[in-house]
């Protein structure tokens, strides 16, 4: 491992991390608390993880028209936007103006015919080329073609848009091929956005990602909202892959999804491709490093947990559904009820994760033993170690 002042100071933490992931998964323990609280560890993650990995911005269907865009900010690293081009393709660009570094576009996303810098009115086309720069021609150091916005790699997988800052990173789709096969019947790529919820949590990004990819916590955090219908102790963790983890949460005995007809259990009125296996519970997939997907019958909820520093996280939650559902005559009332239920669950998770973050700062915090129901957490820890240890 190459040593820098940051890694030298982090040497004890990195040794603890190395010891944690050297244990067999049957004896797994949590990550060292400093992995969630140390600002230098976050800097190392930016260098070795976020600068090299595929990061999800959202759904391609939410960028339907030319000029539609989504944004992603990783403080200390990059501010990125994915932009629908006039030919229908999607391009990933830096949001940082090439003049004096003001940010282009609106944080989160929007739609634009051109990107106009709010500082000095430099104008960029949708592909990042500079179209105009007032009062710059008297300076011979100004070369228009050198002021094009940097472009990054961009991939769409199952309707999700990803970017990667590393030009040499392996493509995304092959490492998620098993998930594509496993989830084929859900029709993920064709689903449409019903609504999106966004929030900022006072916690390190890994806390909500781990929380979102295990359901052992249903018994404590979601006693009334989820546990009666999706009992956490029924969780079945399956072996994950280099880029993901997954587990299944069977439904309670008398529960059925709303689109399951009474006379045809194990089927869906919204998606005829779904069978008894898909309608028998949640399938939850964690796509490393920041995307979690919850398949819930004919509907799906996705979460991104993007860092805003060592101890703040931008949480984006999208509910997507078959187009036929969104065309129902009473859809407005249905979505209002759906959103209220989801926002209650999000509030519960926010309070829990923020409390965990406070606890991680206490001198009594330790890398505690993990349950077999938290295999996904153990696998994520091994993924993190592969990225940041750089052995």
C-alpha positions, -999 to +999 in steps of 0.1 A: +000+000+000+013+034-009+017+057+021+007+094+023+003+116+053-034+106+054-027+069+053+001+072+078-022+088+103-048+063+096-025+033+100-041+020+132-076+023+118-065+005+086-050-023+106-082-027+126-101-028+093-077-054+079-082-075+110-120-072+108-123-084+073-098-112+078-123-130+100-146-157+085-181-144+078-195-168+104-175-148+129-180-113+113-179-081+133-188-046+123-164-020+109-142-001+133-161+030+146-134+054+132-144+042+097-176+062+102-163+092+121-128+101+109-126+129+084-093+115+070-109+081+064-136+099+044-108+116+024-093+082+017-127+069+006-129+098-019-095+090-033-098+052-034-136+045-037-157+074-049-131+084-075-130+049-090-165+035-085-199+036-104-221+061-086-259+063-092-276+096-099-312+084-105-334+071-133-329+077-170-367+081-174-365+112-153-343+127-180-367+122-209-362+154-229-330+170-243-316+193-216-330+173-187-303+166-161-295+151-127-267+161-104-244+145-079-221+163-055-193+144-036-177+172-015-139+172-018-141+153-051-165+162-078-198+179-088-213+160-117-244+162-139-258+137-164-275+155-193-298+141-219-284+151-253-303+162-284-296+128-300-312+110-270-279+098-255-268+107-219-236+125-212-219+130-178-202+163-173-185+184-146-207+211-131-177+233-123-174+263-146-140+265-163-137+302-154-138+305-116-154+273-105-190+284-099-214+254-102-237+251-132-273+240-131-295+235-101-285+211-074-306+179-077-314+184-114-337+202-138-340+211-174-320+236-195-315+246-231-280+258-223-261+259-191-254+295-181-229+301-153-246+322-126-214+340-118-202+356-151-226+343-177-203+318-194-226+297-216-221+260-222-240+237-247-256+205-235-225+185-245-202+208-224-187+229-252-183+266-244-206+287-264-200+321-250-177+339-225-183+377-222-153+401-224-126+373-227-111+380-262-085+405-249-068+378-229-046+356-251-047+329-224-083+323-231-087+295-256-124+285-262-118+249-270-098+244-238-128+255-218-150+225-225-164+209-194-147+177-185-167+146-194-169+113-175-180+078-182-217+071-180-237+039-181-274+030-178-282-002-160-319-014-156-330+022-160-306+037-135-279+062-145-244+058-132-212+078-136-175+069-130-147+094-127-121+067-135-116+063-173-100+029-168-127+014-145-143-019-157-178-016-171-207-018-146-232-041-163-211-074-162-207-073-124-244-069-120-254-095-146-266-119-119-289-092-104-303-085-138-311-122-142-325-125-107-347-094-111-357-099-147-394-105-140-398-073-122-394-052-153-371-027-135-359-009-166-395-001-177-408+012-144-417+048-141-412+072-112-442+078-090-425+102-066-391+111-050-382+120-015-350+138-006-334+146+028-301+152+045-291+130+075-265+137+101-247+105+097-218+089+077-230+075+044-222+039+054-246+038+083-277+042+062-264+020+034-258-008+059-292-001+075-309-001+041-294-034+031-304-054+062-338-060+078-327-073+112-335-038+124-372-041+116-376-057+151-364-024+167-368+005+144-400-004+125-420-022+151-454-010+137-446+001+102-428-029+087-422-057+113-458-069+114-458-075+076-421-082+069-406-098+101-369-091+104-361-125+120-373-142+088-345-126+067-327-150+044-293-136+033-279-150+001-242-148-010-235-116-028-210-107-055-181-083-059-204-054-066-236-062-046-253-080-017-288-093-014-313-108+009-350-118+010-376-109+036-406-132+035-440-116+042-460-124+073-484-153+070-516-134+063-500-105+044-505-100+006-494-071-016-523-049-028-520-061-064-524-098-055-560-109-064-578-129-038-587-157-062-551-160-076-525-158-048-489-155-059-498-134-089-499-097-097-526-077-115-500-051-124-472-073-137-483-107-151-446-118-152-444-120-115-449-153-098-452-168-063-415-163-055-416-126-063-449-120-045-437-138-013-417-109+002-391-082-003-360-088-024-334-062-013-302-056-032-274-033-022-254-021-053-221-009-040-213+017-030-244+038-025-276+023-041-301+001-024-331-014-043-362-029-026-383-050-048-418-051-032-442-071-054-450-050-086-434-019-071-399-009-063-382+016-039-346+027-044-323+047-022-291+065-028-268+075+002-243+100-011-218+116+013-218+153+020-187+149+041-176+125+068-208+128+088-236+141+066-254+122+039-278+132+011-306+106+010-326+103-022-356+078-023-375+070-054-407+050-057-411+034-091-440+014-104-454-001-136-469+024-160-503+007-157-504+016-120-496+052-126-526+054-151-552+043-126-580+068-122-575+072-085-537+074-087-533+107-070-550+095-038-531+062-040-497+080-043-506+103-015-512+074+008-481+056-005-459+086+001-472+091+037-463+055+045-429+057+030-420+090+046-429+075+080-404+047+075-378+072+063-383+093+094-378+061+116-346+052+097-333+088+099-337+089+137-321+055+141-291+062+119-285+096+134-285+079+168-260+053+156-237+080+144-237+097+178-230+064+194-200+057+171-183+088+186-184+074+222-153+059+236-172+027+244-181+021+207-166-011+194-168-033+162-195-055+176-203-090+164-228-094+136-258-117+134-262-142+105-290-119+095-264-092+088-243-112+063-250-083+039-233-059+063-203-082+066-200-085+028-202-047+024-173-044+049-152-066+028-160-046-003-150-014+015-118-029+026-109-040-009-113-004-020-096+016+007-068-007+018-054-008-018-032-038-009 
